[in-house]
Amino acid sequence: MRTLIIIPAYNEANNISTVIKDLKENYPSYDYVIINDGSTDRTEDICRENGYPCINLPINLGIGGAVQTGYKYALENGYDVAVQMDGDGQHDPAFLEGMIKLIENDEAEAVIGSRFVEKEGFQSSATRRFGIGFLSILGKILTGVRLKDITSGYRMVNRKLIQIYANDYPSDYPEPEALVIAAIYGCKIKEYPVIMKERLGGSSSINLKRSVYYMIKVSIAMMIRRLSLGFRRAKK
């Protein structure tokens, strides 16, 4: 299956070369594209100097806009599978083969790389784990699907979801809402145990204050998405 790794990157000059070197040396069968989301550091220069496949967005769209750009690229270029993988080195490509087998064997249409299935590796802070647990329960209430690592940005989808996400993808803190979309469309979603690493460099944009804001905003967005999509599909 033709597989594309979508790597959203915002100010990842310290990390992106290490991520791409690992892919090129150890996983050359996978295509990749970097979505440079209006970075203000040397991310664009590094991609150009090294000849990395890269789409440079003229302004910062946020993670949702960057990832949707990747899905549009995957759709236009005929890929069967798309993978979201962060540009900060947290997501280990060693798990790609196991994840893609679930799609190849028609066991799943979306596969979530979950750090909470076997609870190995970097587990995030207690505050974030509480928020993830809350959103996981909310996702179960809204869709009937319980996902332990609902906020994981390490995920893989088939062509059906590539088409859906290319045309309709949440703009801000999109990961839980995107899974609500997949569930409402009747897609089979499975979690696959992965070990995540801490960032290679730089710092996360989500602090304690943002974590609270994130949980409230995403909860509302998930409920609105469930109501709006459910109504639209009922009309059809």
C-alpha positions in Angstrom: 0.0 0.0 0.0 1.4 3.4 -1.0 2.0 5.2 2.3 2.8 8.8 3.0 4.1 10.1 6.3 2.8 13.6 7.0 5.2 15.6 9.3 3.7 18.9 10.5 6.6 21.2 11.6 6.5 24.5 13.4 9.9 25.8 14.5 11.5 22.4 14.5 14.9 23.4 13.2 16.6 21.6 16.1 14.8 18.3 15.5 13.7 17.9 11.9 17.0 16.6 10.5 17.2 13.9 13.1 13.7 12.8 12.3 14.3 12.6 8.6 17.6 10.9 8.9 16.0 8.1 10.8 13.3 7.7 8.2 15.7 7.8 5.2 18.2 5.3 6.8 15.8 2.8 8.4 12.4 3.2 6.7 13.1 4.2 3.0 10.0 2.4 1.7 7.8 5.1 3.2 7.3 8.4 1.4 7.2 11.5 3.5 6.3 15.2 3.3 7.1 18.0 5.8 4.4 20.6 6.2 6.4 23.7 7.3 3.7 25.6 9.1 5.0 29.2 8.8 8.1 28.5 10.9 10.1 31.6 12.0 13.3 29.6 12.6 15.5 27.8 10.1 13.1 24.9 9.5 12.4 26.0 5.9 16.1 26.6 5.2 17.1 23.2 6.5 14.4 21.4 4.4 15.6 23.3 1.2 19.3 22.8 1.9 18.8 19.0 2.3 16.3 18.5 -0.4 13.5 17.3 1.9 10.1 17.1 0.3 8.4 20.1 1.9 5.3 22.2 1.6 5.9 25.7 3.0 2.8 27.4 4.3 3.0 31.2 4.0 1.5 31.7 7.4 1.0 29.6 10.5 -2.3 27.7 10.2 -1.9 25.7 13.3 -1.7 21.9 13.6 -5.1 21.3 12.0 -4.4 23.3 8.9 -0.9 21.8 8.5 -2.1 18.2 8.8 -5.1 18.8 6.5 -2.6 20.2 3.9 -0.8 16.8 4.2 -4.1 14.9 3.7 -4.9 17.0 0.6 -1.4 16.2 -0.8 -1.9 12.5 0.0 -5.3 12.5 -1.8 -4.1 14.3 -4.9 -1.1 11.9 -5.2 -3.0 8.7 -4.8 -1.8 7.4 -1.5 -3.6 4.5 0.1 -2.4 5.2 3.7 -1.4 8.4 5.5 0.5 8.6 8.7 0.7 11.6 11.1 4.0 11.9 12.8 5.3 14.9 14.7 8.5 16.7 13.7 9.8 16.8 17.3 11.1 13.2 17.5 8.5 11.9 19.9 7.0 9.4 17.5 9.1 6.3 16.8 8.7 5.0 13.2 9.7 1.5 14.4 6.0 0.9 15.1 4.8 1.8 11.5 5.0 -1.8 10.3 2.8 -3.1 13.0 0.3 -0.3 12.6 0.0 -0.7 8.9 -0.7 -4.4 9.1 -4.0 -3.6 10.9 -5.1 -1.5 7.9 -3.7 -4.1 5.3 -5.7 -6.9 7.1 -8.8 -4.7 7.2 -8.8 -4.8 11.0 -8.9 -1.0 11.2 -9.4 2.1 9.1 -7.7 4.3 11.6 -4.9 3.2 13.9 -3.9 5.3 16.9 -0.3 4.9 18.3 -1.2 4.7 22.0 1.3 5.1 24.9 -1.3 3.9 27.4 -2.0 0.4 26.1 1.2 -1.1 27.7 2.2 2.1 29.5 5.8 2.1 28.5 8.1 5.0 27.6 7.2 8.7 28.1 3.7 9.0 29.7 3.2 12.7 29.8 2.4 14.7 33.0 -0.2 13.8 35.5 -2.2 16.9 34.5 -2.3 15.9 30.9 -3.1 12.3 31.7 -6.1 13.5 33.6 -7.3 15.6 30.7 -6.7 12.8 28.3 -8.7 10.4 30.5 -11.6 13.0 30.6 -11.6 13.4 26.8 -11.5 9.6 26.4 -14.6 9.2 28.5 -16.3 12.0 26.6 -15.4 10.4 23.3 -17.0 7.1 24.5 -20.2 8.9 25.5 -20.4 10.7 22.1 -19.4 7.8 19.8 -19.5 4.6 21.7 -15.7 4.2 21.0 -13.3 4.2 24.0 -9.8 5.2 23.1 -7.2 5.4 25.9 -4.9 7.8 24.1 -7.4 10.0 22.3 -5.1 13.0 22.0 -2.2 11.0 20.4 -0.9 12.7 17.3 0.7 9.5 16.1 -1.9 7.9 13.9 -2.5 6.2 10.6 -5.6 6.2 8.3 -6.8 4.5 5.1 -7.8 6.1 1.8 -11.4 6.5 3.0 -10.3 8.8 5.8 -7.7 10.5 3.7 -10.7 11.6 1.5 -12.8 12.7 4.5 -9.9 14.6 6.2 -8.7 16.3 3.0 -12.1 18.0 2.9 -13.1 18.2 6.6 -10.5 18.4 9.3 -10.6 20.3 12.7 -8.5 23.4 12.8 -7.4 23.8 16.4 -6.3 21.0 18.8 -7.8 18.5 16.3 -6.8 15.0 17.4 -9.9 14.1 19.6 -12.3 15.8 17.3 -10.8 14.0 14.2 -11.5 10.7 15.9 -15.1 11.7 16.5 -15.4 12.3 12.8 -14.0 8.9 12.0 -16.3 7.2 14.5 -19.4 9.0 13.1 -18.5 7.9 9.6 -18.5 4.3 10.9 -14.8 3.7 10.5 -13.1 1.0 12.5 -10.6 2.5 15.0 -8.0 0.6 16.9 -5.1 1.5 19.2 -1.7 0.1 18.7 0.8 0.1 21.6 3.8 2.4 21.0 6.6 3.8 23.1 6.9 7.6 22.8 9.9 9.7 23.5 10.4 13.1 25.0 11.0 15.9 22.6 14.4 16.0 21.0 14.6 19.7 21.6 12.6 22.8 22.1 9.5 22.9 24.3 5.8 22.1 23.9 3.3 24.9 23.3 0.9 23.5 25.9 1.5 24.6 29.5 -0.8 24.2 32.5 -3.0 27.2 31.6 -3.3 26.0 28.0 -4.1 22.5 29.2 -7.2 23.7 31.0 -8.2 25.8 27.9 -7.5 22.8 25.7 -9.7 20.5 27.6 -12.7 22.9 27.7 -12.3 23.9 24.1 -11.9 20.4 22.7 -14.8 19.1 24.8 -17.1 21.7 23.3 -15.8 21.1 19.8 -16.3 17.3 20.1 -19.9 17.8 21.2 -20.7 20.3 18.4 -19.0 18.0 15.9 -21.1 15.0 17.1 -24.3 17.0 16.8 -23.6 18.6 13.5 -22.3 15.5 11.7 -25.0 13.3 13.2 -27.7 15.7 11.9 -26.1 16.0 8.5 -25.8 12.2 8.1 -29.4 11.7 9.4 -30.7 14.0 6.6 -28.9 11.9 4.0 
